[in-house]
Amino acid sequence: MRTVVHRRIDPQATKNHRLKSRLTSDHGARNLGPVGIMVLLIGVFMPQADYFIVNVALPTIDQSLHASSGALELIVAGYGTVYAALLVVGGRLGDIVGRRRVFAIGLAGFTTASLACGTAPDVWFLLGARLLQGACAALIVPQVLATFHATLQGSELHRAQSLYGAAAGLAIAVGQLAGGLLVTINIAGTTWRPIFWVNVPIGLATLIAVPRFVPPTRSKHPATIDTRGTLLFAATLVALLVPLAEGQTVGWPAWTWILLACAPILAFITIVFERRFERSGGVPLLPPSLLKTRSMHRGLLLQLLFMLGYGALMFVFALTVQHGLHAGPLQSGLAIVPMAIAFFIGSLLTPKVVRRFGGRMTVALGATVNGIGLIGLVVVVTDKWPHVSLLSLAPALAVVGFGQALVFGSLFRLVLSDVPLHHAGVGGGVLVTIQQSGLALGVATIGTLYLGLENHGVSQAFAAAGAAQIAIMAVLALASRAMPPSASRSPEAE
């Protein structure tokens, strides 16, 4: 007779085994500590802040370098376009040659380009350095989410993703505030140049910390760069973002409409090519099988919608404060401090809210709170115009910031919840590309609406733009139910 031995299964041992399997499944990964998380978050903060820090300095750059309005717009639009176009490529490079290595290379390049921007002798040198900044930013940012995805799990992963949302969102507000402050201080008569130089000591300190605190990871299934897919994808983004960024400034000439008409055609060609390439056994830049996952394709649409409203708000509010209320760069930056503080607090609370209510409900709740804050802003502006104090806007801005944080942090978790580990870099790159594209679309659509109505009254233009953003939040709250239930809750909440 055979003796059957019953073995007791230790739940903690099983959990540890799963963690070990996860960490070793992504080539060379080990656990990421709190300091390493902060080091990576600096890599998110710097490129995002640099996208906005230059806005308040454009008048002084014009005075210093005698730049044309078109060249000034390219300083902003060129950075954003190169950044968005190369994000997925940056994610793929991290998967292939190692995320820590690509992160460090990108950070070194970004720091060097920032030094070059600050010492630019003319506007064209500055433009070239800004394009290099954008390319290096595209190498940095995708590695952050991919490294989180590869080295963390459960509540640690969700907390890191929430902090990512906090860093990315705060960078927008802090960028404008820091830009206004540095330009106003005018250190040693250098006017706008310190807005770029400030990146140099931060970048160097972060570079020193990377080898010690960030573990090396790369995909277990590396693939070569999809050159044709990369070119098609970049051409699609350029055809979409360049006319949207420049059209309003140059008066929407024929070339802007031609490029916009080419954008959907190029997008269709890209999709067809990527599908054929994947069916033939290749690994495309944008794997259709990845984009078909429910959390990815539905979540990306929600992310685009949210960022469209977010980008529009930052653009419209800045114009209202500076053009309508005649506030200076520093006052304009200080005006959004209540929103930034509330955003930071909301980001820290987002993991707890998600554990309590689930991801889908957190997105709906955040969109609702955001919408209430936007209604408050519109009421204050239209009721008290033109005698609107920046202090009177603070309560509504704080409500907006808190709602934004709930949406921002929970959406990142929802979108990436079903992404396979070996596609972590690509998934992170696609997500941030959608984020940057949404910012540009917000300015191009709702921003254009605002500028078209500004001659009829700033308060009326702000009310119309605010109504559009409120409608977006309502749609977002309802559309959040389309996310798969399995992706809506953290493990703790199941």
C-alpha positions as CSV (number, residue, x, y, z in Angstrom):
1,M,0.0,0.0,0.0
2,R,1.4,3.4,-1.0
3,T,1.7,6.1,1.6
4,V,0.3,9.5,0.6
5,V,2.1,12.4,2.2
6,H,0.0,15.5,2.6
7,R,2.1,18.7,2.4
8,R,0.9,21.9,3.9
9,I,1.2,24.9,1.5
10,D,2.6,28.0,3.0
11,P,0.8,31.0,1.5
12,Q,3.7,33.3,2.3
13,A,6.2,31.0,0.6
14,T,3.9,30.9,-2.5
15,K,3.7,34.6,-2.6
16,N,7.5,34.9,-2.3
17,H,7.9,32.3,-5.1
18,R,5.7,34.4,-7.4
19,L,7.6,37.5,-6.6
20,K,10.9,35.8,-7.3
21,S,9.5,34.4,-10.6
22,R,8.3,37.8,-11.6
23,L,11.6,39.5,-10.8
24,T,13.7,36.9,-12.6
25,S,11.5,36.7,-15.6
26,D,12.5,40.1,-16.8
27,H,16.1,39.8,-17.7
28,G,18.4,40.7,-14.8
29,A,15.7,42.4,-12.6
30,R,15.9,42.8,-8.9
31,N,13.6,44.7,-6.6
32,L,13.5,48.5,-6.8
33,G,13.8,50.4,-3.6
34,P,12.2,53.8,-2.6
35,V,15.3,55.8,-3.5
36,G,15.4,54.1,-6.9
37,I,11.8,55.0,-7.5
38,M,12.5,58.7,-6.7
39,V,15.5,58.6,-9.0
40,L,13.3,57.4,-11.9
41,L,10.6,59.9,-11.1
42,I,13.1,62.7,-11.5
43,G,13.6,61.4,-15.0
44,V,9.8,61.9,-15.6
45,F,9.7,65.3,-13.9
46,M,12.5,67.0,-15.8
47,P,11.3,66.4,-19.5
48,Q,7.7,67.1,-18.6
49,A,8.5,70.4,-16.8
50,D,10.8,71.4,-19.6
51,Y,7.9,71.2,-22.0
52,F,6.1,74.0,-20.2
53,I,8.9,76.0,-18.5
54,V,9.8,77.7,-21.7
55,N,6.3,79.1,-22.3
56,V,6.6,82.0,-19.9
57,A,10.1,82.8,-21.2
58,L,9.2,83.2,-24.9
59,P,8.9,87.1,-24.7
60,T,12.3,87.4,-23.1
61,I,13.8,84.9,-25.6
62,D,12.3,87.1,-28.4
63,Q,13.9,90.2,-26.9
64,S,17.3,88.5,-26.4
65,L,17.7,86.6,-29.7
66,H,15.4,88.6,-31.9
67,A,13.4,85.6,-33.0
68,S,10.4,85.5,-35.2
69,S,7.1,84.3,-33.9
70,G,7.3,81.2,-36.0
71,A,10.8,80.4,-34.6
72,L,9.5,80.9,-31.1
73,E,6.6,78.5,-31.7
74,L,9.0,75.9,-33.1
75,I,11.0,76.1,-29.9
76,V,8.0,74.7,-28.1
77,A,6.4,72.6,-30.9
78,G,9.7,71.1,-32.1
79,Y,10.5,69.7,-28.6
80,G,7.0,68.2,-28.2
81,T,6.9,66.7,-31.7
82,V,10.3,65.0,-31.5
83,Y,9.5,63.9,-27.9
84,A,6.2,62.3,-28.9
85,A,7.4,60.8,-32.2
86,L,10.3,58.9,-30.5
87,L,8.7,57.7,-27.3
88,V,7.8,54.3,-28.5
89,V,11.3,53.9,-30.1
90,G,12.8,54.8,-26.7
91,G,10.7,52.1,-25.0
92,R,11.8,49.5,-27.6
93,L,15.5,50.4,-27.1
94,G,15.1,50.0,-23.4
95,D,13.6,46.5,-23.9
96,I,16.5,45.5,-26.2
97,V,19.7,46.9,-24.7
98,G,18.6,47.6,-21.1
99,R,16.4,50.1,-19.5
100,R,18.9,51.5,-17.0
101,R,21.5,52.0,-19.7
102,V,19.1,53.8,-22.1
103,F,17.7,55.9,-19.1
104,A,21.3,57.0,-18.3
105,I,22.2,57.7,-21.9
106,G,19.0,59.8,-22.3
107,L,19.6,61.6,-19.1
108,A,23.2,62.5,-20.0
109,G,22.0,63.7,-23.4
110,F,19.2,65.7,-21.9
111,T,21.5,67.4,-19.4
112,T,24.0,68.3,-22.1
113,A,21.3,69.6,-24.4
114,S,19.9,71.7,-21.5
115,L,23.4,73.3,-21.1
116,A,23.5,74.0,-24.8
117,C,20.0,75.6,-24.7
118,G,21.1,78.0,-21.9
119,T,24.2,79.1,-23.8
120,A,22.6,79.4,-27.3
121,P,24.0,82.4,-29.2
122,D,21.0,82.5,-31.6
123,V,17.5,81.2,-32.0
124,W,18.5,78.4,-34.5
125,F,21.1,77.0,-32.2
126,L,18.5,77.1,-29.4
127,L,16.0,75.2,-31.7
128,G,18.5,72.5,-32.5
129,A,19.3,72.0,-28.8
130,R,15.6,71.8,-28.1
131,L,15.2,69.1,-30.7
132,L,18.0,67.2,-29.1
133,Q,16.3,67.6,-25.7
134,G,13.1,66.2,-27.1
135,A,14.9,63.1,-28.5
136,C,16.7,62.5,-25.2
137,A,13.5,62.9,-23.2
138,A,12.0,60.1,-25.4
139,L,14.8,57.8,-24.3
140,I,14.3,58.6,-20.6
141,V,10.5,58.5,-19.9
142,P,9.5,55.1,-21.2
143,Q,12.1,53.4,-19.1
144,V,10.4,54.5,-15.9
145,L,7.1,52.8,-16.3
146,A,8.8,49.7,-17.8
147,T,11.2,49.4,-14.8
148,F,8.3,49.8,-12.4
149,H,6.5,47.1,-14.3
150,A,9.5,44.8,-14.3
151,T,10.7,45.1,-10.7
152,L,7.5,45.8,-8.6
153,Q,4.2,44.1,-8.0
154,G,1.0,44.5,-6.1
155,S,0.7,47.6,-3.9
156,E,4.3,48.6,-4.5
157,L,3.7,48.8,-8.2
158,H,0.4,50.6,-7.8
159,R,2.0,53.1,-5.5
160,A,4.9,53.8,-7.9
161,Q,2.4,54.3,-10.8
162,S,0.5,56.8,-8.7
163,L,3.7,58.6,-7.9
164,Y,4.5,58.6,-11.6
165,G,1.1,60.3,-12.2
166,A,1.9,62.9,-9.5
167,A,5.3,63.7,-10.9
168,A,4.0,64.0,-14.5
169,G,1.1,66.2,-13.4
170,L,3.0,68.4,-11.0
171,A,5.8,68.9,-13.5
172,I,3.3,70.9,-15.7
173,A,2.4,73.3,-12.9
174,V,5.9,73.5,-11.4
175,G,7.4,74.1,-14.9
176,Q,5.3,77.2,-15.4
177,L,5.9,78.4,-11.9
178,A,9.6,77.9,-12.0
179,G,9.8,79.5,-15.4
180,G,8.0,82.6,-14.2
181,L,10.2,82.8,-11.1
182,L,13.5,82.4,-12.8
183,V,12.7,84.9,-15.5
184,T,11.4,87.4,-13.0
185,I,14.5,87.0,-10.7
186,N,16.8,87.5,-13.8
187,I,19.9,86.0,-12.2
188,A,23.0,88.1,-13.0
189,G,21.2,89.5,-16.0
190,T,20.9,86.1,-17.7
191,T,17.1,86.5,-18.2
192,W,15.7,83.3,-19.6
193,R,18.8,81.1,-19.7
194,P,18.6,79.7,-16.1
195,I,15.3,77.9,-17.1
196,F,17.5,75.5,-18.9
197,W,20.6,75.6,-16.7
198,V,18.6,74.4,-13.7
199,N,18.5,71.0,-15.4
200,V,22.2,70.6,-15.3
201,P,22.9,70.0,-11.5
202,I,19.7,68.0,-11.2
203,G,20.7,65.8,-14.2
204,L,24.2,65.2,-12.9
205,A,23.1,64.3,-9.4
206,T,20.5,61.9,-10.9
207,L,23.1,60.3,-13.2
208,I,25.4,59.6,-10.2
209,A,22.5,57.9,-8.4
210,V,21.3,55.7,-11.3
211,P,23.9,52.9,-11.1
212,R,23.5,52.5,-7.3
213,F,19.8,52.6,-6.9
214,V,18.2,51.5,-10.3
215,P,18.4,47.8,-11.1
216,P,19.3,46.8,-14.7
217,T,16.4,45.3,-16.6
218,R,15.6,44.4,-20.2
219,S,13.0,42.3,-22.0
220,K,13.4,38.6,-21.9
221,H,12.3,38.5,-25.5
222,P,14.3,41.4,-27.1
223,A,13.6,42.3,-30.7
224,T,15.2,44.5,-33.3
225,I,14.0,48.0,-34.2
226,D,11.1,48.0,-36.6
227,T,12.6,50.7,-38.9
228,R,9.8,51.0,-41.4
229,G,7.2,51.0,-38.7
230,T,9.1,53.6,-36.8
231,L,9.4,55.9,-39.8
232,L,5.7,55.5,-40.6
233,F,4.7,56.2,-37.0
234,A,6.9,59.2,-36.7
235,A,5.6,60.6,-40.0
236,T,2.0,60.2,-38.7
237,L,2.7,62.1,-35.6
238,V,4.6,64.9,-37.4
239,A,1.7,65.2,-39.9
240,L,-0.7,65.5,-36.9
241,L,1.2,67.5,-34.3
242,V,3.1,70.1,-36.4
243,P,0.1,71.7,-38.1
244,L,-1.8,71.6,-34.8
245,A,1.0,73.3,-33.0
246,E,1.8,75.9,-35.7
247,G,-1.6,76.3,-37.5
248,Q,-3.0,79.0,-35.2
249,T,0.2,81.1,-35.2
250,V,0.7,81.1,-39.0
251,G,-3.0,81.5,-39.9
252,W,-3.7,77.9,-41.1
253,P,-2.2,78.1,-44.6
254,A,-2.7,75.3,-47.1
255,W,0.3,73.2,-46.0
256,T,-1.3,72.8,-42.5
257,W,-4.5,71.3,-43.9
258,I,-2.6,69.1,-46.3
259,L,-0.5,67.6,-43.5
260,L,-3.7,67.1,-41.4
261,A,-5.3,65.3,-44.3
262,C,-2.3,63.1,-44.7
263,A,-2.3,62.1,-41.0
264,P,-5.2,59.6,-41.1
265,I,-3.9,58.1,-44.3
266,L,-0.4,57.6,-42.8
267,A,-2.0,56.2,-39.7
268,F,-4.0,53.6,-41.8
269,I,-0.8,52.6,-43.7
270,T,1.0,52.2,-40.4
271,I,-1.7,50.0,-39.0
272,V,-1.8,47.8,-42.1
273,F,2.0,47.4,-42.2
274,E,2.2,46.6,-38.5
275,R,-0.4,43.9,-38.8
276,R,1.3,42.3,-41.8
277,F,4.7,42.5,-40.1
278,E,3.4,40.8,-37.0
279,R,1.6,38.0,-38.9
280,S,4.9,37.3,-40.8
281,G,6.6,36.7,-37.5
282,G,8.2,40.1,-36.9
283,V,8.0,42.2,-33.8
284,P,6.5,45.5,-34.9
285,L,7.0,48.8,-33.2
286,L,3.3,48.9,-32.2
287,P,2.3,45.3,-31.7
288,P,-1.4,45.0,-32.7
289,S,-1.8,42.1,-30.3
290,L,-0.7,44.5,-27.5
291,L,-3.1,47.3,-28.6
292,K,-6.0,44.8,-28.7
293,T,-5.8,44.1,-25.0
294,R,-9.0,45.6,-23.4
295,S,-7.1,47.6,-20.8
296,M,-4.8,49.1,-23.5
297,H,-7.1,50.1,-26.3
298,R,-9.9,51.3,-24.1
299,G,-7.7,52.9,-21.5
300,L,-5.7,54.8,-24.2
301,L,-8.9,56.4,-25.5
302,L,-9.7,57.5,-22.0
303,Q,-6.2,58.8,-21.5
304,L,-6.3,60.8,-24.7
305,L,-9.7,62.3,-23.7
306,F,-8.4,63.3,-20.3
307,M,-5.1,64.8,-21.5
308,L,-7.0,66.8,-24.2
309,G,-9.0,68.5,-21.4
310,Y,-5.9,68.8,-19.2
311,G,-3.8,70.4,-21.9
312,A,-6.6,72.8,-22.8
313,L,-7.1,74.0,-19.2
314,M,-3.4,74.8,-18.7
315,F,-3.3,76.7,-22.0
316,V,-6.6,78.6,-21.6
317,F,-6.1,79.5,-17.9
318,A,-2.6,80.9,-18.6
319,L,-4.0,83.1,-21.4
320,T,-6.9,84.2,-19.3
321,V,-4.7,85.2,-16.4
322,Q,-2.0,87.0,-18.5
323,H,-4.1,88.5,-21.3
324,G,-7.4,89.0,-19.4
325,L,-6.2,89.9,-15.9
326,H,-2.9,91.3,-17.1
327,A,-0.8,89.3,-14.6
328,G,2.9,88.8,-15.1
329,P,4.7,85.4,-15.6
330,L,5.4,85.0,-11.9
331,Q,1.8,85.8,-10.9
332,S,0.5,83.4,-13.6
333,G,2.7,80.6,-12.2
334,L,1.6,81.3,-8.6
335,A,-2.0,81.2,-9.6
336,I,-1.9,77.5,-10.2
337,V,-0.1,76.6,-6.9
338,P,-3.4,75.6,-5.2
339,M,-4.1,73.2,-8.1
340,A,-0.5,71.8,-7.8
341,I,-0.8,71.3,-4.1
342,A,-4.2,69.5,-4.4
343,F,-2.9,67.4,-7.2
344,F,0.0,66.2,-5.1
345,I,-2.2,65.4,-2.1
346,G,-4.7,63.6,-4.4
347,S,-1.9,61.6,-6.0
348,L,-0.7,60.3,-2.6
349,L,-4.3,59.3,-1.7
350,T,-5.1,57.7,-5.1
351,P,-3.8,54.2,-4.1
352,K,-6.1,54.1,-1.0
353,V,-9.1,55.3,-3.1
354,V,-8.4,52.6,-5.7
355,R,-8.2,49.9,-3.0
356,R,-11.5,51.1,-1.6
357,F,-13.5,51.7,-4.7
358,G,-11.6,50.1,-7.6
359,G,-9.9,51.7,-10.6
360,R,-13.0,52.3,-12.7
361,M,-14.9,54.0,-9.9
362,T,-11.8,56.1,-9.1
363,V,-11.7,57.4,-12.6
364,A,-15.4,58.3,-12.5
365,L,-15.1,59.9,-9.1
366,G,-12.0,62.0,-10.2
367,A,-13.7,63.1,-13.4
368,T,-16.8,64.2,-11.5
369,V,-14.7,66.2,-8.9
370,N,-12.7,67.7,-11.8
371,G,-16.0,68.8,-13.5
372,I,-17.3,70.3,-10.3
373,G,-14.1,72.4,-10.0
374,L,-14.3,73.5,-13.6
375,I,-17.9,74.7,-13.0
376,G,-16.7,76.6,-10.0
377,L,-14.0,78.3,-12.1
378,V,-16.4,79.3,-14.9
379,V,-18.8,80.7,-12.3
380,V,-16.2,82.8,-10.6
381,V,-14.7,84.1,-13.8
382,T,-18.0,85.1,-15.5
383,D,-19.6,86.4,-12.3
384,K,-16.8,88.7,-11.1
385,W,-15.2,89.7,-14.4
386,P,-13.1,91.8,-14.8
387,H,-12.5,92.2,-11.0
388,V,-11.3,88.6,-10.5
389,S,-8.6,88.1,-7.9
390,L,-6.3,85.2,-8.2
391,L,-7.2,84.3,-4.6
392,S,-10.9,83.9,-5.5
393,L,-9.9,81.2,-8.1
394,A,-7.9,79.1,-5.6
395,P,-10.8,77.0,-4.1
396,A,-12.1,75.9,-7.5
397,L,-8.5,75.2,-8.8
398,A,-7.8,73.0,-5.7
399,V,-10.9,71.0,-6.5
400,V,-9.8,70.6,-10.1
401,G,-6.3,69.5,-9.0
402,F,-7.6,66.9,-6.7
403,G,-9.9,65.4,-9.3
404,Q,-7.2,65.4,-11.9
405,A,-4.9,63.4,-9.6
406,L,-7.5,60.7,-9.1
407,V,-8.0,60.3,-12.8
408,F,-4.3,60.6,-13.7
409,G,-3.1,58.0,-11.2
410,S,-5.8,55.4,-11.7
411,L,-5.7,55.6,-15.5
412,F,-2.0,54.8,-15.6
413,R,-2.7,51.6,-13.6
414,L,-5.7,50.7,-15.7
415,V,-4.0,51.1,-19.0
416,L,-0.9,49.0,-18.1
417,S,-2.7,46.3,-16.1
418,D,-2.9,43.8,-18.9
419,V,0.5,44.6,-20.6
420,P,2.8,41.6,-20.8
421,L,6.1,42.0,-19.0
422,H,8.2,41.7,-22.2
423,H,6.2,44.6,-23.8
424,A,6.5,46.9,-20.7
425,G,8.8,49.4,-22.5
426,V,6.5,49.6,-25.6
427,G,3.4,49.9,-23.4
428,G,5.0,52.7,-21.4
429,G,6.1,54.5,-24.6
430,V,2.6,54.3,-26.2
431,L,1.0,55.6,-23.0
432,V,3.2,58.6,-22.8
433,T,2.9,59.2,-26.5
434,I,-0.9,59.4,-26.1
435,Q,-0.3,61.8,-23.1
436,Q,1.8,64.2,-25.2
437,S,-0.5,64.0,-28.2
438,G,-3.5,64.7,-26.0
439,L,-1.8,67.9,-24.7
440,A,-1.3,69.1,-28.2
441,L,-4.8,68.2,-29.3
442,G,-6.2,70.1,-26.3
443,V,-4.4,73.3,-27.3
444,A,-5.3,72.8,-31.0
445,T,-9.0,72.2,-30.4
446,I,-10.3,73.9,-27.2
447,G,-7.4,76.4,-27.4
448,T,-8.5,77.4,-30.9
449,L,-12.1,77.8,-29.7
450,Y,-10.9,80.1,-26.9
451,L,-8.7,82.2,-29.3
452,G,-11.6,82.5,-31.8
453,L,-13.9,83.9,-29.1
454,E,-11.4,86.0,-27.2
455,N,-12.2,89.1,-29.2
456,H,-15.8,88.9,-28.0
457,G,-14.7,88.9,-24.4
458,V,-12.2,87.0,-22.4
459,S,-14.7,85.8,-19.8
460,Q,-17.1,84.5,-22.5
461,A,-14.2,82.7,-24.2
462,F,-13.2,81.1,-20.9
463,A,-16.8,80.0,-20.3
464,A,-17.0,78.4,-23.7
465,A,-13.7,76.6,-23.3
466,G,-14.7,75.6,-19.7
467,A,-18.0,74.2,-21.0
468,A,-16.1,72.0,-23.5
469,Q,-13.8,70.7,-20.7
470,I,-16.8,70.0,-18.4
471,A,-18.4,68.0,-21.2
472,I,-15.2,66.0,-21.5
473,M,-15.2,65.1,-17.8
474,A,-18.8,64.0,-18.1
475,V,-18.0,61.7,-21.0
476,L,-14.9,60.4,-19.1
477,A,-16.9,59.6,-16.0
478,L,-19.4,57.6,-18.1
479,A,-16.9,55.9,-20.4
480,S,-14.8,54.6,-17.4
481,R,-17.3,51.8,-17.1
482,A,-16.1,50.4,-20.4
483,M,-12.8,49.3,-18.8
484,P,-12.6,45.6,-18.0
485,P,-13.6,44.8,-14.3
486,S,-10.5,42.6,-13.8
487,A,-8.3,45.6,-14.4
488,S,-10.3,48.0,-12.2
489,R,-9.1,46.8,-8.8
490,S,-5.8,46.3,-7.2
491,P,-5.1,42.9,-5.7
492,E,-5.9,44.3,-2.3
493,A,-9.3,45.2,-3.4
494,E,-10.3,41.9,-5.0
